[in-house]
Amino acid sequence: MYRTTSHVSDNLSDEQIARIRAADTLFIGSGHAGSGPSGGYDASHSGGAPGFVEVADDGTLSIPDYAGNNFFNTIGNLLQAPEIGLVFVDFNTGGLLHVTGKACIDWHPKPGDDPAAQRVIHVTVDQVIDRPAALGLRWSQDINAVRSLRVARKVKESDSITSFHLVPSDGVPLAPFRAGQHLPVEVEMPGEAGVLQRAYSLSGPPGAGGYRISVKREPQGAVSRYLHDHVGVGVGDQIAARVPAGEFVVPDGNGPLVLVSTGVGNTPLLAMLHAILADTPGRLVWFVHGTRDGRDHAFAAEVGALVARYPNLARVTYYSAPGPDDQNGVDFDHRGRITAQALAALNAGEEAIFLLCGSAPVVGSLRSDLEASGVRADRIQFELIGAKA
């Protein structure tokens, strides 16, 4: 048992500011006392390059909200109740730095802010509690090391999505990952002063000996356009990456699962689908996907092969604007968009878990409508796909 003396103050010391500026992870707590399904309290984590949390001269903290984080639970809570709690962990020493204060959301980051941030949470500090060596947990820095991976194959999955099959350049086995996690990558691009960081979902099955990331080409996405146009073209092209991360993974148990995605949101769910069918082949699974048309429909053949092999797997596909060559009943099942009413009509049962992945508006709407239809909040899990890539 670790006993330490806590140091309490109402502002940050220079040493504490230095620790915050060196941190690559923080834990954030928020909540509000609503009586509906959305009421309660939430704890999340965020990460970035060391120094991603900025400390102004007046002690105000600025936390960027990246496309891969999308703290809409947290931000929604803060809009209702601005009280916020932050924890910075020093994994080298086991120290915990607790910060409480008031938050406000800057929806339009300024030119001097992190260019990758879509929003910024500004925190005015009320109290600081410093607990040296409070944890017995220690972290090896090697796990955060950047590693070069060779692009073994580049596969066009649809008009907008391309997969990159990555293998170790040095022959050392890759770190394992759980289906649903993402791969943090770092890209050096001509004309950019520093390294650009992104996170792309791993779309291939775990344990395959390599990684597969599937990247949607975003019209304004500097990194996605660079990967599509320049990486994987030449022999020996490489992508720098850290170890896989993320908590949006396959739920334990054998209960029914409804995997719901739109657009490129099917990438983590496809990895989950492979893992589920390999580990619990009898588990009831619905794979529900919505996209624009057949030209935008990635992995249709791959999912179709799994459906043909596993009778416990059902696929339901929605096209919002089918093309002239798209056949109803062959290429897709329904014209339009996925609705909570349609998901309820699957009759997956009260114990079914819904895993949603897509853009924030779509996921937010489906989540709210599912809860309104009687699905318990703890039976809904989700991941948001940001547009900036």
C-alpha positions in Angstrom: 0.0 0.0 0.0 1.4 3.4 -1.0 1.1 6.3 1.4 2.1 9.7 0.3 1.8 13.3 1.5 -0.5 15.3 -0.6 0.3 18.9 -1.4 -2.7 21.2 -2.0 -2.7 24.6 -3.6 -4.9 26.9 -5.7 -2.4 27.3 -8.6 0.2 25.4 -10.5 3.9 25.6 -9.5 6.6 25.8 -12.1 7.5 22.1 -11.5 3.9 21.0 -12.0 3.6 23.1 -15.2 6.7 21.3 -16.5 5.1 17.9 -15.8 1.9 18.9 -17.6 3.9 20.1 -20.6 5.8 16.8 -20.7 2.6 14.6 -20.4 1.3 12.7 -23.4 -1.9 11.5 -21.6 -4.5 13.0 -19.3 -7.7 11.7 -17.7 -10.7 14.0 -17.7 -13.8 13.9 -15.5 -17.1 15.7 -16.1 -20.8 15.2 -15.5 -24.2 16.7 -14.7 -27.0 15.7 -12.5 -29.6 15.1 -15.2 -32.4 12.6 -14.6 -32.6 11.2 -18.1 -30.4 8.5 -19.8 -27.7 11.1 -20.5 -27.4 12.2 -16.8 -24.5 11.1 -14.7 -20.7 11.4 -14.7 -18.1 10.3 -17.2 -14.3 9.7 -17.1 -12.4 9.7 -20.3 -8.8 9.9 -21.4 -7.0 11.9 -24.1 -3.5 11.7 -25.6 -1.2 13.4 -27.9 2.4 14.3 -28.4 4.1 15.5 -25.2 3.1 19.1 -24.7 -0.3 18.7 -26.3 -1.8 20.3 -23.2 -0.7 24.0 -23.2 -0.3 26.1 -20.0 -0.7 29.8 -20.5 1.2 32.4 -18.4 -1.9 32.9 -16.2 -2.0 29.2 -15.5 -5.0 28.4 -17.8 -4.9 25.0 -19.4 -5.8 24.4 -23.1 -6.7 20.9 -24.1 -7.1 20.2 -27.9 -10.0 18.0 -29.0 -8.6 16.0 -31.9 -10.6 14.2 -34.6 -9.7 10.8 -33.0 -10.8 12.0 -29.5 -14.1 13.8 -30.1 -15.0 14.4 -26.5 -18.7 14.9 -27.2 -19.8 13.2 -24.0 -17.3 15.4 -22.1 -18.2 18.5 -24.0 -21.9 17.9 -23.6 -21.4 17.6 -19.9 -19.3 20.7 -19.7 -21.9 22.8 -21.5 -24.4 21.8 -18.8 -22.0 22.0 -15.9 -18.5 23.6 -16.4 -16.9 21.9 -13.4 -14.0 19.7 -14.6 -11.5 17.4 -13.0 -8.2 16.4 -14.6 -5.6 13.8 -13.6 -2.1 13.7 -15.0 -0.1 10.6 -14.3 3.7 10.5 -14.1 4.3 6.9 -15.1 8.0 7.1 -14.3 7.5 8.0 -10.6 3.9 7.0 -9.9 2.9 10.6 -9.1 -0.6 11.9 -9.6 -1.5 15.5 -10.3 -5.2 16.3 -9.7 -6.5 19.6 -11.1 -10.1 20.9 -10.7 -11.5 24.0 -12.3 -14.0 25.5 -14.7 -14.1 24.8 -18.4 -15.2 26.6 -21.4 -15.3 25.4 -25.0 -13.6 27.3 -27.9 -15.4 26.0 -31.0 -13.1 27.9 -33.4 -9.4 27.3 -32.6 -7.2 30.3 -33.3 -4.3 30.3 -35.7 -1.8 29.8 -32.9 -3.6 26.8 -31.5 -2.7 23.2 -32.4 -3.6 22.9 -36.1 -4.9 19.3 -35.6 -7.4 20.5 -33.0 -11.1 20.8 -34.0 -12.0 22.4 -30.7 -10.2 23.5 -27.6 -11.2 23.1 -23.9 -9.9 25.9 -21.8 -9.6 25.2 -18.0 -9.3 27.9 -15.3 -7.7 26.2 -12.3 -9.4 26.3 -8.9 -7.4 23.7 -7.0 -4.3 21.5 -7.4 -3.6 18.3 -5.4 -0.2 16.8 -6.0 0.4 13.2 -4.7 4.0 12.0 -5.3 4.5 8.3 -5.8 0.8 7.6 -5.2 0.8 4.7 -7.7 2.8 1.5 -7.7 2.2 1.4 -11.5 5.2 2.3 -13.7 5.4 2.6 -17.5 8.1 1.6 -19.9 8.8 4.3 -22.3 9.7 1.8 -25.0 6.0 1.0 -25.5 5.6 4.6 -26.9 8.5 4.2 -29.3 7.8 5.0 -32.9 8.4 2.1 -35.2 8.8 2.0 -39.0 6.4 -0.4 -40.8 6.7 -1.4 -44.4 3.8 -1.1 -46.7 3.5 -4.6 -48.1 0.3 -4.0 -50.1 -1.9 -1.1 -51.0 -5.5 -2.0 -51.9 -8.3 0.2 -53.2 -11.4 -0.8 -51.3 -13.8 1.8 -52.7 -13.7 5.2 -54.5 -12.7 6.9 -51.3 -11.1 4.2 -49.0 -7.7 2.5 -49.5 -6.1 -0.1 -47.3 -2.5 -0.3 -46.3 -1.1 -3.7 -45.3 1.8 -3.1 -42.9 4.5 -5.5 -41.8 7.6 -5.0 -39.6 10.6 -3.5 -41.4 13.0 -5.1 -38.9 11.4 -8.6 -38.7 10.5 -8.2 -35.0 6.9 -9.3 -34.4 4.3 -6.5 -34.2 2.6 -5.7 -30.9 -0.8 -7.5 -30.6 -4.0 -5.5 -30.8 -7.6 -6.0 -29.8 -10.2 -5.8 -32.6 -11.6 -2.2 -32.7 -8.4 -0.5 -31.7 -6.7 2.1 -33.9 -3.1 2.6 -35.0 -1.4 6.0 -34.2 0.7 7.0 -37.1 3.2 9.8 -37.7 3.7 11.2 -41.2 6.4 13.6 -42.4 5.2 15.6 -45.4 7.0 18.0 -47.7 6.3 21.6 -46.7 5.2 20.7 -43.1 7.4 21.9 -40.3 6.8 18.9 -38.0 5.4 15.5 -37.9 1.7 15.1 -38.4 -0.1 12.6 -36.2 -3.3 10.7 -37.0 -5.0 7.6 -35.8 -6.6 5.1 -38.2 -8.7 2.1 -37.2 -7.2 -1.3 -37.7 -9.5 -3.1 -40.1 -7.9 -6.5 -40.4 -8.2 -9.5 -38.1 -6.0 -9.6 -35.0 -3.2 -12.2 -35.1 -2.8 -12.0 -38.8 0.9 -11.2 -38.5 0.5 -7.7 -39.8 -1.6 -4.6 -39.5 -4.2 -3.3 -42.0 -5.4 0.3 -41.8 -8.0 1.6 -44.1 -7.9 5.3 -44.8 -10.7 7.4 -46.3 -9.5 10.2 -48.6 -10.9 13.4 -47.1 -11.0 16.4 -49.6 -9.3 18.7 -47.1 -7.3 15.9 -45.3 -3.6 16.6 -45.8 -2.4 13.2 -44.4 -5.1 11.0 -46.0 -4.5 12.6 -49.4 -0.7 12.2 -49.0 -1.1 8.5 -48.0 -3.4 7.8 -51.0 -1.2 9.6 -53.5 2.3 9.0 -52.4 2.7 6.1 -49.9 2.7 2.5 -51.0 3.5 3.6 -54.6 7.2 2.8 -54.4 9.0 -0.4 -53.3 9.9 -0.2 -49.6 7.6 2.7 -48.6 7.1 2.9 -44.9 4.7 4.4 -42.3 5.9 5.3 -38.8 3.5 4.1 -36.1 3.2 3.6 -32.3 1.5 0.6 -30.7 -2.2 0.1 -31.2 -4.5 1.8 -28.7 -8.2 2.4 -27.9 -11.0 1.1 -25.8 -13.7 0.5 -28.4 -13.3 -3.3 -28.5 -15.4 -6.4 -28.7 -17.5 -6.8 -25.5 -17.0 -9.9 -23.4 -19.5 -12.7 -23.3 -21.6 -14.6 -25.9 -24.7 -12.3 -26.1 -26.0 -10.9 -29.4 -24.1 -8.0 -31.0 -25.4 -5.4 -33.5 -22.5 -3.7 -35.3 -23.7 -0.5 -36.9 -21.6 1.7 -39.1 -21.7 4.4 -41.7 -19.1 5.3 -44.2 -15.5 4.5 -43.1 -16.9 3.7 -39.7 -17.1 0.0 -40.8 -13.3 -0.3 -40.4 -13.1 -1.1 -36.7 -16.3 -3.1 -36.8 -14.9 -5.2 -39.6 -11.9 -6.1 -37.4 -14.4 -6.9 -34.6 -16.4 -9.1 -36.9 -13.3 -11.2 -37.9 -12.4 -11.5 -34.2 -16.0 -12.5 -33.1 -16.4 -15.1 -35.7 -12.9 -16.6 -34.9 -13.3 -16.6 -31.1 -17.0 -17.1 -30.6 -18.3 -18.5 -33.9 -21.8 -19.2 -32.6 -22.4 -15.7 -31.3 -25.4 -13.9 -33.0 -24.2 -10.9 -35.0 -25.8 -8.3 -37.2 -23.5 -6.3 -39.4 -25.5 -3.1 -40.4 -23.8 -0.7 -42.7 -24.8 2.5 -44.5 -23.0 4.3 -47.3 -23.8 6.4 -50.3 -23.7 3.8 -53.1 -21.9 0.8 -54.5 -18.9 2.8 -55.5 -18.5 4.0 -51.9 -19.2 0.6 -50.4 -15.9 -0.7 -49.0 -15.4 -4.4 -48.0 -18.6 -5.6 -49.5 -17.1 -8.8 -50.9 -15.1 -9.5 -47.7 -18.2 -9.2 -45.5 -20.2 -11.2 -48.0 -17.8 -14.1 -47.8 -18.1 -14.1 -44.0 -21.9 -14.1 -44.3 -21.8 -17.1 -46.6 -19.7 -19.0 -44.2 -21.4 -18.2 -40.8 -25.2 -18.8 -40.6 -25.3 -16.8 -37.3 -24.1 -13.6 -39.1 -26.7 -11.4 -40.8 -25.8 -8.4 -43.0 -28.1 -5.4 -43.6 -26.9 -2.7 -46.0 -28.3 0.8 -46.7 -27.5 3.0 -49.7 -28.6 6.6 -49.3 -28.2 7.3 -53.0 -27.9 4.1 -55.1 -26.2 4.4 -58.4 -27.8 3.1 -61.7 -25.8 -0.1 -61.5 -26.7 -0.9 -57.8 -29.3 -3.6 -57.5 -31.7 -3.7 -54.6 -31.6 -7.1 -52.9 -28.2 -7.8 -54.4 -25.9 -4.9 -53.6 -28.0 -3.4 -50.9 -31.1 -4.1 -48.8 -32.6 -0.7 -48.2 -32.6 2.7 -49.8 -32.1 5.5 -47.3 -30.3 5.8 -43.9 -30.1 3.6 -40.9 -32.7 4.4 -38.2 -33.1 3.3 -34.6 -36.6 1.9 -35.6 -35.0 -0.3 -38.2 -32.4 -1.5 -35.6 -35.1 -2.3 -33.1 -36.9 -4.3 -35.8 -34.0 -6.7 -36.0 -35.3 -8.2 -32.7 -31.8 -8.8 -31.4 -33.2 -9.1 -27.8 -32.9 -7.1 -24.6 -29.4 -8.3 -23.9 -28.0 -7.3 -27.3 -25.2 -4.8 -27.3 -25.2 -2.1 -30.0 -21.8 -0.9 -31.2 -22.0 2.3 -33.3 -19.3 3.8 -35.4 -19.6 6.8 -37.7 -19.7 10.6 -37.8 -20.8 12.4 -34.7 -24.2 13.6 -35.9 -25.2 10.1 -37.1 -23.9 8.3 -34.0 -25.4 10.9 -31.7 -28.8 10.6 -33.3 -28.9 6.8 -33.4 -27.7 6.6 -29.8 -30.4 9.0 -28.6 -33.1 7.3 -30.6 -32.1 3.9 -29.4 -32.3 5.1 -25.8 -35.7 6.6 -26.4 -36.9 3.3 -27.8 -36.0 1.5 -24.6 -32.4 0.3 -25.2 -30.5 0.7 -22.0 -27.6 3.2 -22.2 -25.2 0.5 -20.9 -26.1 -1.6 -24.0 -24.8 1.0 -26.4 -21.1 1.6 -27.1 -19.7 3.9 -29.8 -16.7 5.4 -31.5 -16.8 8.6 -33.5 -15.0 9.1 -36.8 -13.6 12.6 -37.3 -13.7 14.2 -40.8 -10.2 15.8 -40.5 -7.6 13.3 -41.7 
